[in-house]
Amino acid sequence: MGTNEKATPPISQPSSPPTPSRTVTILRSIVRSPRALPFIALITPPVRWFWNYMGWRNGGDVAHSLILGLLILYFIISLYVRRYD
């Protein structure tokens, strides 16, 4: 670049709010659904019943771990969605 040439400044685009991605939209619909938490609570008894029906041991532990994992996942998703609201 010669001494008489000027560097061109970058062209700035008008700022617009970013549109949420498809993932955020899907997760937002899950968190805002009034059926999400009751579904988590109601899925545990059938899992426990099925586990005991099959004759496997520790059905209560599996059901407890499942509901705990789903609640933790729900909480993490809700924090992620709030970040993009």
Secondary structure, 3 states (H helix, E strand, C coil): CCCCCCCCCCCCCCCCCCCCCHHHHHHHHHHHCCCHHHHHHHHHHHHHHHHHHCCCCCHHHHHHHHHHHHHHHHHHHHHHHHHCC
